[in-house]
Amino acid sequence: MTTRIGTPYYVAPEILRGAAPYTIAADMWSIGVIVYFMLHGYTPWAEDSEPKVFKAIQEGDYIICEDEVGPLASDFISKLLTVDP
């Protein structure tokens, strides 16, 4: 539960920082990415390289198009995509 593996777009910031042990917060982050993808049709990060994706994840650099998903979904996603749980 301390090894960093998985799909880059879904990994939580605390996992990238090497925070141990792995907790449910990392799963909540991944759920946030999945919900974002389901509602927008693309992941929160459109970077062209894995290092750039990881930097954006660690900074919480994403935009929710509230006009597309509505305020409740926007709030739900932002609560799941918390950089420092």
Secondary structure in CASP SS format (residue, H / E / C, confidence):
PFRMAT SS
TARGET T0000
AUTHOR 0000-0000-0000
METHOD secondary structure of the structure
MODEL  1
M C 1.00
T C 1.00
T C 1.00
R C 1.00
I C 1.00
G C 1.00
T C 1.00
P H 1.00
Y H 1.00
Y H 1.00
V C 1.00
A C 1.00
P H 1.00
E H 1.00
I H 1.00
L H 1.00
R C 1.00
G C 1.00
A C 1.00
A C 1.00
P C 1.00
Y C 1.00
T C 1.00
I H 1.00
A H 1.00
A H 1.00
D H 1.00
M H 1.00
W H 1.00
S H 1.00
I H 1.00
G H 1.00
V H 1.00
I H 1.00
V H 1.00
Y H 1.00
F H 1.00
M H 1.00
L H 1.00
H H 1.00
G C 1.00
Y C 1.00
T C 1.00
P C 1.00
W C 1.00
A C 1.00
E C 1.00
D C 1.00
S C 1.00
E H 1.00
P H 1.00
K H 1.00
V H 1.00
F H 1.00
K H 1.00
A H 1.00
I H 1.00
Q H 1.00
E H 1.00
G C 1.00
D C 1.00
Y C 1.00
I C 1.00
I C 1.00
C C 1.00
E H 1.00
D H 1.00
E H 1.00
V H 1.00
G C 1.00
P H 1.00
L H 1.00
A H 1.00
S H 1.00
D H 1.00
F H 1.00
I H 1.00
S H 1.00
K H 1.00
L H 1.00
L C 1.00
T C 1.00
V C 1.00
D C 1.00
P C 1.00
END
